[in-house]
């Protein structure tokens, strides 16, 4: 299918609302089989770069073609473009047959009606819903509705730290609280002004939301109330966003240049020994591609305000993951289901998740010894004990755009030396909340 040009964020938000209004839910009978020999697949950028993703996926797509006779045209879409590309496709109806989506977008895209709903019949076509971990399926759409996608990769956040930089600064163990993290970061920066405690991706809207959400949980904020209305200006939400940006503005443990990072530059800084810590999902593959040995770095649970990670105010990660979806307007709906079945088969789940350092959402694949490494055990424990899903509401993607942009602006203020205060954070979040109702 013809490729879609990315739309501006503000246009996309409006477009999503229009799509949600106009479509109102998908049908299991959508799509046809008028083009049974080809599929177009938008894959998210899971590896250290797009070329790495192509290297991992291309042989598997050839394997699928050999099995089915269906040729898959692959495009790996950077995260900075993916949501805009998808939302533009939902409004134009001109998109790929199969695509990866962030699991946090599931409810929003479900509301657009652009995606094939995974009812019992469709799940049976790929081996059944019971093959998947329940929490992963729970992050694939609004409660009480058929999922809008199928879990593909499961992830959680961990704190990755550079062992040599810690040793050089006299730090003997990873921090377990934010106060400890700030103290360690200051030690590292004090020892060498060219080295920094923590990395961030201030220009990546989704990453901003992921960090703010976990900190918000620790401050008792959900960003939405039980009726799905935004509560961006609550005391807890303001405190969470301020604490995150203060790592640069007040604590001075993040380099000002990180305010513009949106293409995984913080991982490169980490690998080059410029930054001692980074909050990331399954970073092992990226570190290896940049020359780091597994013994060079460690992984620990993301810090909390006090105590140990758990539920409630001790949540330290979102339930992260990537889902695979089928567009309703596909011209090869049977082939698309076969492709989803192939990508979620036990063997492909082991290969793909091992390649990307993520956790398989397919139960049988999780039993493979490849997923018992110490860093992956941190991710598995976090998913099991101290992660919470982002709000599964129709406006979630709009939340990522508006609040993510607000945080991006606050990062710019911090990098430019402009004070970041409780008042300025609340003003930015108030503007974001007002945009949600426009």
KOLSEDO-191699 format. One record per residue (C-alpha): x negated, z, y. Coordinates in steps of 0.05 Angstrom, whole numbers, plus 5000, padded with zeros to 4 digits. Example, Ala and Ser with C-alpha at 12.3 -4.5 7.8 and 13.67 -1.06 7.14 Angstrom:
BEGIN
<node><u>4754</u><w>5156</w><v>4910</v></node>
<node><u>4727</u><w>5143</w><v>4979</v></node>
***
This chain:
BEGIN
<node><u>5000</u><w>5000</w><v>5000</v></node>
<node><u>4980</u><w>4989</w><v>5072</v></node>
<node><u>4940</u><w>5045</w><v>5103</v></node>
<node><u>4970</u><w>5087</w><v>5158</v></node>
<node><u>4935</u><w>5102</w><v>5223</v></node>
<node><u>4930</u><w>5174</w><v>5242</v></node>
<node><u>4978</u><w>5198</w><v>5295</v></node>
<node><u>4964</u><w>5248</w><v>5350</v></node>
<node><u>4979</u><w>5319</w><v>5330</v></node>
<node><u>5035</u><w>5329</w><v>5379</v></node>
<node><u>5068</u><w>5264</w><v>5357</v></node>
<node><u>5062</u><w>5285</w><v>5285</v></node>
<node><u>5097</u><w>5351</w><v>5297</v></node>
<node><u>5155</u><w>5314</w><v>5327</v></node>
<node><u>5154</u><w>5263</w><v>5272</v></node>
<node><u>5158</u><w>5316</w><v>5219</v></node>
<node><u>5218</u><w>5347</w><v>5251</v></node>
<node><u>5252</u><w>5279</w><v>5253</v></node>
<node><u>5235</u><w>5266</w><v>5181</v></node>
<node><u>5261</u><w>5333</w><v>5159</v></node>
<node><u>5326</u><w>5321</w><v>5196</v></node>
<node><u>5335</u><w>5250</w><v>5171</v></node>
<node><u>5318</u><w>5258</w><v>5098</v></node>
<node><u>5339</u><w>5327</w><v>5079</v></node>
<node><u>5310</u><w>5330</w><v>5009</v></node>
<node><u>5285</u><w>5282</w><v>4957</v></node>
<node><u>5315</u><w>5254</w><v>4894</v></node>
<node><u>5287</u><w>5253</w><v>4824</v></node>
<node><u>5310</u><w>5181</w><v>4819</v></node>
<node><u>5272</u><w>5156</w><v>4880</v></node>
<node><u>5219</u><w>5101</w><v>4876</v></node>
<node><u>5219</u><w>5042</w><v>4830</v></node>
<node><u>5171</u><w>5005</w><v>4783</v></node>
<node><u>5165</u><w>4938</w><v>4819</v></node>
<node><u>5088</u><w>4944</w><v>4821</v></node>
<node><u>5071</u><w>4974</w><v>4753</v></node>
<node><u>4997</u><w>4955</w><v>4751</v></node>
<node><u>4969</u><w>4990</w><v>4813</v></node>
<node><u>4970</u><w>5058</w><v>4848</v></node>
<node><u>4942</u><w>5080</w><v>4915</v></node>
<node><u>4915</u><w>5151</w><v>4914</v></node>
<node><u>4896</u><w>5193</w><v>4975</v></node>
<node><u>4848</u><w>5247</w><v>4950</v></node>
<node><u>4829</u><w>5305</w><v>4995</v></node>
<node><u>4755</u><w>5316</w><v>5009</v></node>
<node><u>4738</u><w>5370</w><v>4958</v></node>
<node><u>4663</u><w>5358</w><v>4952</v></node>
<node><u>4606</u><w>5365</w><v>5002</v></node>
<node><u>4623</u><w>5296</w><v>5030</v></node>
<node><u>4667</u><w>5236</w><v>5017</v></node>
<node><u>4614</u><w>5198</w><v>4978</v></node>
<node><u>4607</u><w>5257</w><v>4931</v></node>
<node><u>4682</u><w>5256</w><v>4919</v></node>
<node><u>4680</u><w>5182</w><v>4903</v></node>
<node><u>4623</u><w>5194</w><v>4854</v></node>
<node><u>4663</u><w>5248</w><v>4818</v></node>
<node><u>4731</u><w>5212</w><v>4817</v></node>
<node><u>4714</u><w>5139</w><v>4807</v></node>
<node><u>4693</u><w>5146</w><v>4733</v></node>
<node><u>4756</u><w>5185</w><v>4719</v></node>
<node><u>4800</u><w>5132</w><v>4751</v></node>
<node><u>4766</u><w>5080</w><v>4708</v></node>
<node><u>4782</u><w>5122</w><v>4648</v></node>
<node><u>4855</u><w>5125</w><v>4669</v></node>
<node><u>4856</u><w>5049</w><v>4678</v></node>
<node><u>4827</u><w>5040</w><v>4608</v></node>
<node><u>4882</u><w>5084</w><v>4579</v></node>
<node><u>4941</u><w>5056</w><v>4617</v></node>
<node><u>4921</u><w>4989</w><v>4648</v></node>
<node><u>4938</u><w>5016</w><v>4717</v></node>
<node><u>4885</u><w>5007</w><v>4771</v></node>
<node><u>4880</u><w>5064</w><v>4821</v></node>
<node><u>4858</u><w>5048</w><v>4892</v></node>
<node><u>4822</u><w>5110</w><v>4917</v></node>
<node><u>4816</u><w>5134</w><v>4988</v></node>
<node><u>4784</u><w>5202</w><v>5002</v></node>
<node><u>4814</u><w>5229</w><v>5066</v></node>
<node><u>4776</u><w>5281</w><v>5108</v></node>
<node><u>4813</u><w>5347</w><v>5119</v></node>
<node><u>4811</u><w>5336</w><v>5194</v></node>
<node><u>4856</u><w>5274</w><v>5184</v></node>
<node><u>4895</u><w>5289</w><v>5122</v></node>
<node><u>4956</u><w>5326</w><v>5149</v></node>
<node><u>4965</u><w>5276</w><v>5206</v></node>
<node><u>4959</u><w>5218</w><v>5157</v></node>
<node><u>5010</u><w>5248</w><v>5109</v></node>
<node><u>5060</u><w>5266</w><v>5163</v></node>
<node><u>5055</u><w>5196</w><v>5193</v></node>
<node><u>5068</u><w>5168</w><v>5123</v></node>
<node><u>5129</u><w>5212</w><v>5114</v></node>
<node><u>5161</u><w>5184</w><v>5177</v></node>
<node><u>5142</u><w>5111</w><v>5167</v></node>
<node><u>5153</u><w>5109</w><v>5092</v></node>
<node><u>5088</u><w>5071</w><v>5088</v></node>
<node><u>5039</u><w>5114</w><v>5049</v></node>
<node><u>5003</u><w>5120</w><v>4983</v></node>
<node><u>5036</u><w>5127</w><v>4915</v></node>
<node><u>5000</u><w>5192</w><v>4898</v></node>
<node><u>4966</u><w>5241</w><v>4944</v></node>
<node><u>4933</u><w>5309</w><v>4948</v></node>
<node><u>4964</u><w>5361</w><v>4995</v></node>
<node><u>4942</u><w>5430</w><v>5015</v></node>
<node><u>4988</u><w>5478</w><v>4979</v></node>
<node><u>5005</u><w>5511</w><v>5046</v></node>
<node><u>5039</u><w>5446</w><v>5068</v></node>
<node><u>5084</u><w>5442</w><v>5008</v></node>
<node><u>5147</u><w>5471</w><v>5039</v></node>
<node><u>5140</u><w>5430</w><v>5103</v></node>
<node><u>5131</u><w>5365</w><v>5064</v></node>
<node><u>5187</u><w>5386</w><v>5017</v></node>
<node><u>5234</u><w>5391</w><v>5077</v></node>
<node><u>5216</u><w>5320</w><v>5098</v></node>
<node><u>5245</u><w>5293</w><v>5033</v></node>
<node><u>5187</u><w>5245</w><v>5027</v></node>
<node><u>5159</u><w>5272</w><v>4962</v></node>
<node><u>5184</u><w>5267</w><v>4890</v></node>
<node><u>5214</u><w>5335</w><v>4870</v></node>
<node><u>5185</u><w>5363</w><v>4807</v></node>
<node><u>5248</u><w>5383</w><v>4770</v></node>
<node><u>5249</u><w>5400</w><v>4696</v></node>
<node><u>5253</u><w>5327</w><v>4675</v></node>
<node><u>5191</u><w>5308</w><v>4716</v></node>
<node><u>5152</u><w>5369</w><v>4693</v></node>
<node><u>5169</u><w>5351</w><v>4621</v></node>
<node><u>5138</u><w>5283</w><v>4633</v></node>
<node><u>5071</u><w>5317</w><v>4646</v></node>
<node><u>5075</u><w>5369</w><v>4591</v></node>
<node><u>5119</u><w>5423</w><v>4622</v></node>
<node><u>5117</u><w>5473</w><v>4678</v></node>
<node><u>5094</u><w>5529</w><v>4631</v></node>
<node><u>5025</u><w>5498</w><v>4626</v></node>
<node><u>5011</u><w>5521</w><v>4697</v></node>
<node><u>4995</u><w>5589</w><v>4726</v></node>
<node><u>5058</u><w>5618</w><v>4756</v></node>
<node><u>5027</u><w>5636</w><v>4823</v></node>
<node><u>5001</u><w>5565</w><v>4831</v></node>
<node><u>5070</u><w>5536</w><v>4819</v></node>
<node><u>5097</u><w>5587</w><v>4868</v></node>
<node><u>5055</u><w>5555</w><v>4923</v></node>
<node><u>5084</u><w>5486</w><v>4913</v></node>
<node><u>5148</u><w>5492</w><v>4954</v></node>
<node><u>5202</u><w>5536</w><v>4981</v></node>
<node><u>5231</u><w>5589</w><v>4934</v></node>
<node><u>5293</u><w>5566</w><v>4897</v></node>
<node><u>5278</u><w>5492</w><v>4903</v></node>
<node><u>5243</u><w>5444</w><v>4857</v></node>
<node><u>5168</u><w>5441</w><v>4873</v></node>
<node><u>5146</u><w>5384</w><v>4918</v></node>
<node><u>5080</u><w>5377</w><v>4881</v></node>
<node><u>5040</u><w>5398</w><v>4820</v></node>
<node><u>4981</u><w>5447</w><v>4824</v></node>
<node><u>4914</u><w>5411</w><v>4817</v></node>
<node><u>4858</u><w>5458</w><v>4841</v></node>
<node><u>4865</u><w>5533</w><v>4853</v></node>
<node><u>4822</u><w>5568</w><v>4905</v></node>
<node><u>4812</u><w>5632</w><v>4943</v></node>
<node><u>4764</u><w>5654</w><v>4997</v></node>
<node><u>4700</u><w>5691</w><v>4983</v></node>
<node><u>4643</u><w>5716</w><v>5026</v></node>
<node><u>4580</u><w>5676</w><v>5010</v></node>
<node><u>4514</u><w>5706</w><v>5032</v></node>
<node><u>4442</u><w>5683</w><v>5035</v></node>
<node><u>4402</u><w>5731</w><v>4992</v></node>
<node><u>4335</u><w>5717</w><v>5026</v></node>
<node><u>4363</u><w>5726</w><v>5096</v></node>
<node><u>4394</u><w>5791</w><v>5075</v></node>
<node><u>4328</u><w>5815</w><v>5045</v></node>
<node><u>4289</u><w>5795</w><v>5107</v></node>
<node><u>4336</u><w>5837</w><v>5149</v></node>
<node><u>4333</u><w>5896</w><v>5102</v></node>
<node><u>4405</u><w>5889</w><v>5079</v></node>
<node><u>4413</u><w>5910</w><v>5007</v></node>
<node><u>4485</u><w>5892</w><v>4991</v></node>
<node><u>4541</u><w>5848</w><v>5017</v></node>
<node><u>4588</u><w>5880</w><v>5067</v></node>
<node><u>4655</u><w>5906</w><v>5043</v></node>
<node><u>4687</u><w>5920</w><v>5111</v></node>
<node><u>4688</u><w>5880</w><v>5176</v></node>
<node><u>4649</u><w>5934</w><v>5212</v></node>
<node><u>4594</u><w>5927</w><v>5160</v></node>
<node><u>4596</u><w>5851</w><v>5166</v></node>
<node><u>4587</u><w>5856</w><v>5242</v></node>
<node><u>4530</u><w>5906</w><v>5235</v></node>
<node><u>4495</u><w>5861</w><v>5184</v></node>
<node><u>4505</u><w>5801</w><v>5228</v></node>
<node><u>4474</u><w>5836</w><v>5288</v></node>
<node><u>4414</u><w>5857</w><v>5246</v></node>
<node><u>4401</u><w>5785</w><v>5226</v></node>
<node><u>4408</u><w>5758</w><v>5297</v></node>
<node><u>4365</u><w>5813</w><v>5326</v></node>
<node><u>4309</u><w>5797</w><v>5278</v></node>
<node><u>4309</u><w>5722</w><v>5296</v></node>
<node><u>4350</u><w>5696</w><v>5355</v></node>
<node><u>4355</u><w>5628</w><v>5321</v></node>
<node><u>4391</u><w>5657</w><v>5261</v></node>
<node><u>4463</u><w>5680</w><v>5261</v></node>
<node><u>4504</u><w>5728</w><v>5219</v></node>
<node><u>4567</u><w>5687</w><v>5204</v></node>
<node><u>4588</u><w>5614</w><v>5205</v></node>
<node><u>4656</u><w>5587</w><v>5226</v></node>
<node><u>4693</u><w>5521</w><v>5233</v></node>
<node><u>4726</u><w>5531</w><v>5300</v></node>
<node><u>4750</u><w>5459</w><v>5307</v></node>
<node><u>4784</u><w>5459</w><v>5238</v></node>
<node><u>4857</u><w>5479</w><v>5251</v></node>
<node><u>4873</u><w>5496</w><v>5179</v></node>
<node><u>4811</u><w>5538</w><v>5171</v></node>
<node><u>4830</u><w>5577</w><v>5233</v></node>
<node><u>4898</u><w>5591</w><v>5204</v></node>
<node><u>4870</u><w>5613</w><v>5137</v></node>
<node><u>4825</u><w>5665</w><v>5169</v></node>
<node><u>4878</u><w>5688</w><v>5218</v></node>
<node><u>4929</u><w>5695</w><v>5163</v></node>
<node><u>4886</u><w>5741</w><v>5120</v></node>
<node><u>4866</u><w>5783</w><v>5180</v></node>
<node><u>4939</u><w>5783</w><v>5201</v></node>
<node><u>4959</u><w>5812</w><v>5134</v></node>
<node><u>4907</u><w>5867</w><v>5146</v></node>
<node><u>4940</u><w>5881</w><v>5213</v></node>
<node><u>5010</u><w>5880</w><v>5183</v></node>
<node><u>5029</u><w>5812</w><v>5212</v></node>
<node><u>5062</u><w>5754</w><v>5175</v></node>
<node><u>5069</u><w>5703</w><v>5233</v></node>
<node><u>5141</u><w>5690</w><v>5210</v></node>
<node><u>5199</u><w>5738</w><v>5201</v></node>
<node><u>5244</u><w>5739</w><v>5139</v></node>
<node><u>5291</u><w>5687</w><v>5170</v></node>
<node><u>5233</u><w>5639</w><v>5180</v></node>
<node><u>5227</u><w>5648</w><v>5255</v></node>
<node><u>5157</u><w>5650</w><v>5285</v></node>
<node><u>5128</u><w>5718</w><v>5306</v></node>
<node><u>5062</u><w>5694</w><v>5333</v></node>
<node><u>5059</u><w>5744</w><v>5390</v></node>
<node><u>5067</u><w>5807</w><v>5349</v></node>
<node><u>5015</u><w>5861</w><v>5361</v></node>
<node><u>4986</u><w>5849</w><v>5291</v></node>
<node><u>4981</u><w>5773</w><v>5301</v></node>
<node><u>4946</u><w>5782</w><v>5368</v></node>
<node><u>4898</u><w>5833</w><v>5339</v></node>
<node><u>4882</u><w>5788</w><v>5280</v></node>
<node><u>4865</u><w>5727</w><v>5322</v></node>
<node><u>4825</u><w>5768</w><v>5372</v></node>
<node><u>4785</u><w>5801</w><v>5316</v></node>
<node><u>4767</u><w>5733</w><v>5288</v></node>
<node><u>4746</u><w>5701</w><v>5354</v></node>
<node><u>4710</u><w>5765</w><v>5375</v></node>
<node><u>4658</u><w>5751</w><v>5321</v></node>
<node><u>4632</u><w>5701</w><v>5372</v></node>
<node><u>4660</u><w>5727</w><v>5438</v></node>
<node><u>4643</u><w>5801</w><v>5433</v></node>
<node><u>4601</u><w>5814</w><v>5371</v></node>
<node><u>4556</u><w>5753</w><v>5381</v></node>
<node><u>4545</u><w>5741</w><v>5307</v></node>
<node><u>4570</u><w>5668</w><v>5307</v></node>
<node><u>4532</u><w>5614</w><v>5343</v></node>
<node><u>4571</u><w>5583</w><v>5402</v></node>
<node><u>4563</u><w>5513</w><v>5372</v></node>
<node><u>4609</u><w>5533</w><v>5314</v></node>
<node><u>4667</u><w>5528</w><v>5362</v></node>
<node><u>4666</u><w>5452</w><v>5352</v></node>
<node><u>4652</u><w>5451</w><v>5277</v></node>
<node><u>4705</u><w>5417</w><v>5235</v></node>
<node><u>4666</u><w>5377</w><v>5183</v></node>
<node><u>4635</u><w>5433</w><v>5141</v></node>
<node><u>4575</u><w>5439</w><v>5187</v></node>
<node><u>4576</u><w>5514</w><v>5176</v></node>
<node><u>4558</u><w>5502</w><v>5103</v></node>
<node><u>4498</u><w>5460</w><v>5124</v></node>
<node><u>4475</u><w>5515</w><v>5170</v></node>
<node><u>4482</u><w>5564</w><v>5113</v></node>
<node><u>4441</u><w>5520</w><v>5066</v></node>
<node><u>4387</u><w>5511</w><v>5118</v></node>
<node><u>4380</u><w>5586</w><v>5130</v></node>
<node><u>4409</u><w>5585</w><v>5200</v></node>
<node><u>4470</u><w>5627</w><v>5181</v></node>
<node><u>4470</u><w>5685</w><v>5133</v></node>
<node><u>4544</u><w>5688</w><v>5114</v></node>
<node><u>4603</u><w>5642</w><v>5110</v></node>
<node><u>4676</u><w>5652</w><v>5089</v></node>
<node><u>4694</u><w>5594</w><v>5043</v></node>
<node><u>4732</u><w>5569</w><v>4983</v></node>
<node><u>4689</u><w>5550</w><v>4923</v></node>
<node><u>4625</u><w>5531</w><v>4960</v></node>
<node><u>4578</u><w>5526</w><v>4900</v></node>
<node><u>4580</u><w>5451</w><v>4894</v></node>
<node><u>4567</u><w>5441</w><v>4968</v></node>
<node><u>4508</u><w>5489</w><v>4966</v></node>
<node><u>4478</u><w>5453</w><v>4906</v></node>
<node><u>4485</u><w>5386</w><v>4940</v></node>
<node><u>4444</u><w>5413</w><v>4998</v></node>
<node><u>4387</u><w>5437</w><v>4954</v></node>
<node><u>4406</u><w>5510</w><v>4944</v></node>
<node><u>4396</u><w>5542</w><v>4876</v></node>
<node><u>4449</u><w>5589</w><v>4849</v></node>
<node><u>4399</u><w>5646</w><v>4855</v></node>
<node><u>4393</u><w>5633</w><v>4930</v></node>
<node><u>4462</u><w>5657</w><v>4947</v></node>
<node><u>4513</u><w>5709</w><v>4925</v></node>
<node><u>4589</u><w>5714</w><v>4929</v></node>
<node><u>4630</u><w>5776</w><v>4944</v></node>
<node><u>4702</u><w>5791</w><v>4961</v></node>
<node><u>4720</u><w>5777</w><v>5034</v></node>
<node><u>4716</u><w>5843</w><v>5073</v></node>
<node><u>4776</u><w>5885</w><v>5093</v></node>
<node><u>4786</u><w>5935</w><v>5149</v></node>
<node><u>4771</u><w>5994</w><v>5102</v></node>
<node><u>4774</u><w>6011</w><v>5029</v></node>
<node><u>4778</u><w>5957</w><v>4976</v></node>
<node><u>4816</u><w>5891</w><v>4972</v></node>
<node><u>4886</u><w>5895</w><v>4945</v></node>
<node><u>4957</u><w>5881</w><v>4965</v></node>
<node><u>4992</u><w>5894</w><v>5033</v></node>
<node><u>4942</u><w>5909</w><v>5088</v></node>
<node><u>4884</u><w>5900</w><v>5040</v></node>
<node><u>4898</u><w>5826</w><v>5028</v></node>
<node><u>4833</u><w>5787</w><v>5038</v></node>
<node><u>4851</u><w>5715</w><v>5024</v></node>
<node><u>4908</u><w>5666</w><v>5024</v></node>
<node><u>4929</u><w>5636</w><v>4957</v></node>
<node><u>4892</u><w>5572</w><v>4967</v></node>
<node><u>4896</u><w>5508</w><v>4928</v></node>
<node><u>4907</u><w>5434</w><v>4926</v></node>
<node><u>4970</u><w>5403</w><v>4897</v></node>
<node><u>4981</u><w>5331</w><v>4874</v></node>
<node><u>5045</u><w>5297</w><v>4897</v></node>
<node><u>5082</u><w>5230</w><v>4889</v></node>
<node><u>5114</u><w>5194</w><v>4948</v></node>
<node><u>5187</u><w>5178</w><v>4938</v></node>
<node><u>5178</u><w>5107</w><v>4961</v></node>
<node><u>5126</u><w>5090</w><v>4908</v></node>
<node><u>5133</u><w>5023</w><v>4874</v></node>
<node><u>5105</u><w>5052</w><v>4810</v></node>
<node><u>5140</u><w>5117</w><v>4797</v></node>
<node><u>5127</u><w>5117</w><v>4722</v></node>
<node><u>5053</u><w>5101</w><v>4733</v></node>
<node><u>5049</u><w>5156</w><v>4786</v></node>
<node><u>5075</u><w>5208</w><v>4737</v></node>
<node><u>5026</u><w>5183</w><v>4684</v></node>
<node><u>4970</u><w>5192</w><v>4735</v></node>
<node><u>4992</u><w>5263</w><v>4751</v></node>
<node><u>4995</u><w>5277</w><v>4677</v></node>
<node><u>4924</u><w>5250</w><v>4669</v></node>
<node><u>4896</u><w>5291</w><v>4728</v></node>
<node><u>4929</u><w>5355</w><v>4702</v></node>
<node><u>4910</u><w>5344</w><v>4629</v></node>
<node><u>4868</u><w>5400</w><v>4598</v></node>
<node><u>4805</u><w>5356</w><v>4594</v></node>
<node><u>4810</u><w>5329</w><v>4666</v></node>
<node><u>4825</u><w>5399</w><v>4693</v></node>
<node><u>4761</u><w>5425</w><v>4663</v></node>
<node><u>4720</u><w>5366</w><v>4688</v></node>
<node><u>4749</u><w>5363</w><v>4758</v></node>
<node><u>4750</u><w>5438</w><v>4772</v></node>
<node><u>4681</u><w>5447</w><v>4743</v></node>
<node><u>4656</u><w>5390</w><v>4789</v></node>
<node><u>4687</u><w>5422</w><v>4850</v></node>
<node><u>4675</u><w>5495</w><v>4833</v></node>
<node><u>4749</u><w>5511</w><v>4837</v></node>
<node><u>4794</u><w>5546</w><v>4786</v></node>
<node><u>4841</u><w>5505</w><v>4742</v></node>
<node><u>4915</u><w>5521</w><v>4753</v></node>
<node><u>4926</u><w>5498</w><v>4680</v></node>
<node><u>4923</u><w>5559</w><v>4635</v></node>
<node><u>4888</u><w>5525</w><v>4576</v></node>
<node><u>4833</u><w>5497</w><v>4621</v></node>
<node><u>4819</u><w>5566</w><v>4651</v></node>
<node><u>4795</u><w>5589</w><v>4583</v></node>
<node><u>4735</u><w>5543</w><v>4586</v></node>
<node><u>4668</u><w>5581</w><v>4593</v></node>
<node><u>4652</u><w>5540</w><v>4655</v></node>
<node><u>4698</u><w>5585</w><v>4695</v></node>
<node><u>4667</u><w>5652</w><v>4678</v></node>
<node><u>4608</u><w>5646</w><v>4728</v></node>
<node><u>4601</u><w>5706</w><v>4775</v></node>
<node><u>4622</u><w>5669</w><v>4838</v></node>
<node><u>4683</u><w>5640</w><v>4803</v></node>
<node><u>4700</u><w>5709</w><v>4776</v></node>
<node><u>4704</u><w>5733</w><v>4849</v></node>
<node><u>4754</u><w>5677</w><v>4864</v></node>
<node><u>4794</u><w>5692</w><v>4801</v></node>
<node><u>4797</u><w>5767</w><v>4817</v></node>
<node><u>4818</u><w>5753</w><v>4888</v></node>
<node><u>4873</u><w>5706</w><v>4866</v></node>
<node><u>4897</u><w>5758</w><v>4816</v></node>
<node><u>4892</u><w>5821</w><v>4859</v></node>
<node><u>4886</u><w>5811</w><v>4934</v></node>
<node><u>4910</u><w>5741</w><v>4956</v></node>
<node><u>4977</u><w>5725</w><v>4988</v></node>
<node><u>5011</u><w>5657</w><v>4999</v></node>
<node><u>5020</u><w>5630</w><v>5068</v></node>
<node><u>5093</u><w>5629</w><v>5090</v></node>
<node><u>5130</u><w>5577</w><v>5049</v></node>
<node><u>5173</u><w>5555</w><v>5107</v></node>
<node><u>5190</u><w>5485</w><v>5132</v></node>
<node><u>5152</u><w>5497</w><v>5197</v></node>
<node><u>5087</u><w>5517</w><v>5163</v></node>
<node><u>5050</u><w>5454</w><v>5180</v></node>
<node><u>5073</u><w>5459</w><v>5252</v></node>
<node><u>5047</u><w>5531</w><v>5251</v></node>
<node><u>4979</u><w>5505</w><v>5229</v></node>
<node><u>4978</u><w>5455</w><v>5285</v></node>
<node><u>5002</u><w>5499</w><v>5342</v></node>
<node><u>4967</u><w>5564</w><v>5325</v></node>
<node><u>4906</u><w>5529</w><v>5296</v></node>
<node><u>4899</u><w>5493</w><v>5362</v></node>
<node><u>4909</u><w>5557</w><v>5401</v></node>
<node><u>4852</u><w>5589</w><v>5363</v></node>
<node><u>4809</u><w>5528</w><v>5373</v></node>
<node><u>4819</u><w>5536</w><v>5448</v></node>
<node><u>4799</u><w>5609</w><v>5443</v></node>
<node><u>4736</u><w>5590</w><v>5406</v></node>
<node><u>4720</u><w>5542</w><v>5463</v></node>
<node><u>4731</u><w>5599</w><v>5513</v></node>
<node><u>4684</u><w>5643</w><v>5474</v></node>
<node><u>4631</u><w>5589</w><v>5468</v></node>
<node><u>4635</u><w>5576</w><v>5543</v></node>
<node><u>4626</u><w>5650</w><v>5560</v></node>
<node><u>4698</u><w>5658</w><v>5583</v></node>
<node><u>4726</u><w>5727</w><v>5567</v></node>
<node><u>4772</u><w>5731</w><v>5507</v></node>
<node><u>4820</u><w>5788</w><v>5519</v></node>
<node><u>4883</u><w>5814</w><v>5486</v></node>
<node><u>4921</u><w>5782</w><v>5544</v></node>
<node><u>4888</u><w>5714</w><v>5536</v></node>
<node><u>4900</u><w>5714</w><v>5461</v></node>
<node><u>4973</u><w>5733</w><v>5471</v></node>
<node><u>4981</u><w>5678</w><v>5523</v></node>
<node><u>4952</u><w>5626</w><v>5476</v></node>
<node><u>4997</u><w>5649</w><v>5419</v></node>
<node><u>5058</u><w>5651</w><v>5466</v></node>
<node><u>5045</u><w>5578</w><v>5484</v></node>
<node><u>5039</u><w>5561</w><v>5410</v></node>
<node><u>5105</u><w>5595</w><v>5394</v></node>
<node><u>5140</u><w>5559</w><v>5451</v></node>
<node><u>5115</u><w>5493</w><v>5422</v></node>
<node><u>5149</u><w>5510</w><v>5356</v></node>
<node><u>5217</u><w>5506</w><v>5389</v></node>
<node><u>5206</u><w>5442</w><v>5429</v></node>
***
